[in-house]
């Protein structure tokens, strides 16, 4: 097990102290991992995405580019078996053989997603681009692009933009631009799209 207890710059990723399971993560660059993060399974973290203190990511998880994740966020793509005699999967029963009954369901998080502190995301969920997950939410269902969700279980609060603005941003896919290409459209990042019908107005 790879256990990190110092700050380390490694392949365009800043890794801070006391994180576990770094070997289970594929980092795409310009990532930051603060103290006490824990990773197990198969995890991909997109370019420019930064994590929060004490994150726990377990299972089959893909996170897009330019996401920001708050402290104490947990993402679980696996779950205890619920349709069998017991939910217990620890090695104390049958030497852990029941662990093979665990359900594994992928979690996919889009690009430019903001995940607030203490959010829990469970398996078989897709989070759309530009979504905001309010602090303390429990995400049990898919989240539409550019929507704000909150609560336990999370429900949609509102859309961030008009449908046309959402469509234009999805078509733009700025997160796939190179850094020099992003600089060319920098003014778009400083425009307020509230009550607008186009990002080009």
PyMOL commands that set and color helices and strands:
alter all, ss='L'
color gray80, all
select helices_A, chain A and resi 22-24+94-101+163-172+174-176+179-184+186-189
alter helices_A, ss='H'
color red, helices_A
select strands_A, chain A and resi 3-4+8-10+13-15+19-20+25-27+31-33+38-45+56-63+68-69+74-76+78-79+103-104+107-109+114-115+120-122+125-127+132-133+138-139+147-150+155-159
alter strands_A, ss='S'
color yellow, strands_A
deselect
rebuild
show_as cartoon
